[in-house]
């Protein structure tokens, strides 16, 4: 019995050329392969926890009482770096949101 189905459409991710020839018939996701993917997701989660820890440390440093000196150029560079990190996180959250809608119980699949 299948409890979930991945319905991700390669066209929505711009990768349809990579999957041509694979066919559209559902296959069973092998347990060994699932375990490898689960381990990779665990690695992602750990990296996100590390990022969170670094962000909290940076926040504490900026909120601290110690004086901080910087050139205007270095402040602008820091701001750009933070914008890049934020943009990357926004993109990642968008992808994760889409993935959540692409893994569904079979009965909810739209035909």
Secondary structure, 3 states (H helix, E strand, C coil): CCCCEECCCHHHHCCHHHHCCCCCCCCCCCHHHHHHHHHHHHHHHHHHHHHHHHHHHHHHHHHCCCCCCCCHHHHHHHHHHHHHHHHHHHHHHHHHHHHHHHEECHHHCCC
